[in-house]
């Protein structure tokens, strides 16, 4: 074997070793970075998701009529529903989130006539009311 061939083999072997060592070091660094990529989620986000699930679960979309007494921001919707429940304690009330608005729906009327009777009374207190049938 010539001296040049021996030197070439030695250089090739050193290059291969260097490349393998470099790959091992970088792949170890990549794995270390993957372990540090945790997502920090605010507790309030989880609470909001739970509330939305409760609201959506309580929403029974059926053949019954409802009266919408408010549509807008969350705080006003909560206040409106609270006031409604104090004044009309015999009627159901719920807040529905329909992007981007929170809606306060009241009542659970089987017939349109029953809903319209209540609508007349509710209009005395709330000005922008709508008679709705959610599945329509």
C-alpha positions in Angstrom: 0.0 0.0 0.0 1.3 3.4 -0.9 1.7 6.1 1.7 -0.8 8.3 -0.1 -3.5 5.6 0.0 -3.0 5.1 3.7 -3.2 8.9 4.3 -6.5 9.0 2.2 -8.1 6.2 4.2 -7.1 7.8 7.4 -8.6 11.1 6.3 -11.8 9.5 5.2 -12.1 7.6 8.5 -11.5 10.9 10.4 -14.1 12.7 8.3 -16.7 9.9 8.9 -16.0 10.0 12.6 -16.2 13.8 12.7 -19.5 13.7 10.8 -21.0 11.0 13.1 -19.9 12.9 16.2 -21.4 16.1 14.9 -24.7 14.4 14.1 -24.8 12.9 17.6 -24.2 16.2 19.3 -26.8 18.1 17.3 -29.5 15.3 17.5 -29.0 15.3 21.3 -29.5 19.1 21.4 -32.7 18.7 19.3 -34.1 16.2 21.7 -33.3 18.5 24.6 -35.2 21.3 22.9 -38.3 19.1 22.4 -38.4 18.4 26.1 -38.5 22.1 26.9 -41.4 23.0 24.6 -44.2 22.8 27.2 -47.3 24.9 26.7 -48.1 27.2 29.6 -51.9 27.6 29.6 -53.6 30.2 31.8 -56.0 28.6 34.3 -58.8 31.1 33.1 -58.6 29.5 29.6 -59.6 26.1 31.1 -62.4 27.7 33.1 -63.7 29.5 30.1 -63.8 26.3 28.1 -65.7 24.6 31.0 -68.2 27.4 31.1 -68.8 27.3 27.4 -69.3 23.5 27.5 -71.9 24.0 30.4 -73.7 26.7 28.4 -73.8 24.6 25.3 -74.9 21.5 27.2 -77.7 23.4 28.8 -78.9 24.7 25.5 -81.7 22.4 24.4 -82.4 23.2 20.8 -85.8 21.8 20.3 -89.2 22.7 19.0 -89.9 25.1 21.8 -90.1 28.9 21.4 -87.9 31.3 23.4 -87.6 35.0 23.8 -84.3 36.7 23.3 -84.0 39.7 25.6 -80.4 40.7 25.0 -77.5 40.2 22.6 -74.1 41.7 23.2 -71.2 41.6 25.7 -70.8 39.0 28.4 -71.0 41.2 31.5 -74.3 42.9 30.4 -75.7 39.5 29.4 -75.0 38.2 33.0 -76.5 41.3 34.5 -79.6 41.2 32.3 -80.2 37.5 33.1 -79.8 38.1 36.8 -82.3 41.0 36.7 -84.7 38.9 34.6 -84.7 36.0 37.0 -85.5 38.3 39.9 -88.5 39.8 38.1 -89.7 36.7 36.2 -88.8 33.9 38.6 -91.2 31.5 37.0 -89.4 31.5 33.6 -86.2 29.8 32.6 -83.3 32.0 31.5 -80.0 31.1 29.9 -77.0 32.7 28.2 -76.0 31.4 24.8 -72.7 32.3 23.2 -73.1 32.8 19.5 -69.9 34.4 18.1 -69.3 37.3 18.9 -72.3 37.9 21.1 -73.8 36.5 24.3 -77.5 36.2 24.1 -80.0 35.9 26.9 -82.9 33.6 26.0 -85.8 33.2 28.3 -88.8 30.9 28.5 -89.4 27.4 27.0 -92.7 27.7 25.4 -94.5 24.9 23.6 -96.7 27.0 21.4 -96.3 30.3 19.7 -99.4 31.6 21.4 -98.0 30.9 24.8 -94.7 32.6 23.8 -96.5 35.7 22.4 -98.5 36.1 25.7 -95.3 36.2 27.6 -93.6 38.4 25.0 -96.2 41.1 25.6 -95.4 41.1 29.3 -91.6 41.0 28.8 -91.7 43.9 26.3 -92.8 46.2 29.1 -89.4 45.8 30.8 -87.1 44.9 27.9 -87.2 46.9 24.7 -85.3 44.8 22.1 -87.0 41.4 22.4 -87.3 38.8 19.7 -89.5 35.7 19.6 -87.3 32.9 18.3 -87.5 29.2 17.6 -83.9 28.0 17.9 -83.9 25.1 15.5 -85.5 27.2 12.7 
